[in-house]
Amino acid sequence: MTVLESGAALSPRAVSLAVSRLGAYVALTLVLLPFQLAGMLACPPLARAVPLLHHRVGARILGLDIRTEGRREDHGATLYVANHVSYYDIVVLGALLPGRFVAKREVSGWPGFAQLAWLTRTVYIDRRTRGARSEIDHLRTVLARGDRLIVFPEGTSSDGVRVLPFKSTLFASVAGANVCVQPVSVRYTRLGDCPISHVDRPLCAWYGDMDLMPHLWRSLMQDRIGVTIRFHPAIAADRVADRKELARLARAPIASDLGARAPDLTPDRVVLVWQGGRVSGDRRHTMPAQPADRTTIGER
């Protein structure tokens, strides 16, 4: 097992960039908040347009360079299904897709994120089994009203190299229904002008036991983060009655896309000590290594 260390001294420019981005993002949210309130009370088209504007401008503020591949499904009721890598996924997909996110109910108690989720009309679900039936009915009602939904069926975020198993419960709301299910791949590809390496991946991917605020702070100091979104062919849910089969069909193109573009991974594991990304103690996150990574790399 090899220890890889990544981290650099914080430059005044990087700190200034993070502060300005955070301030501009908060200001954007406060400016748009009254318009979203008005839209939710009296003008549904405005309520749908404001989150899209918020995410598009927010992506530019945060330095997210978004590129797309494939064609987005934009006719009728649609369930967009994506792999989950980071909290940035919300901004990136929200800037491209006119839909409402589906999130676990715990998010409603997260300071800051709960307010942003409310602003973007997030639909909360209870992941406990006893509430599954009512949650499925709720999602069906939302889709029947003409809203499109964006879901992360993995249930948690990953390092972005592979796709975790999809939870099939969410697919019960659309299996056999007149709804399109479109798989969407999310890949973080570049930091500035350089391709993301294994060592740098935790600067944009948030997973495992990483602490949120130190991770966010470090990410805000990056020059630019390149993200590629690939839209795969949509699946007609009315032709697939079984939710597990629908989950499998939705996951397959995403897993194939990420697997085809991932480096040649080995079964070996390394331990990455991400300096500057922890509050205290040794926060260690495992990730696959390439053969070339199997020597100790010092601080950058």
PyMOL commands that set and color helices and strands:
alter all, ss='L'
color gray80, all
select helices_A, chain A and resi 12-42+44-61+88-96+105-109+113-119+129-144+169-173+201-203+212-220+237-239+243-261+291-293
alter helices_A, ss='H'
color red, helices_A
select strands_A, chain A and resi 2-6+64-70+78-82+100-104+123-125+149-151+180-191+194-195+225-231+235-236+269-274+284-288
alter strands_A, ss='S'
color yellow, strands_A
deselect
rebuild
show_as cartoon
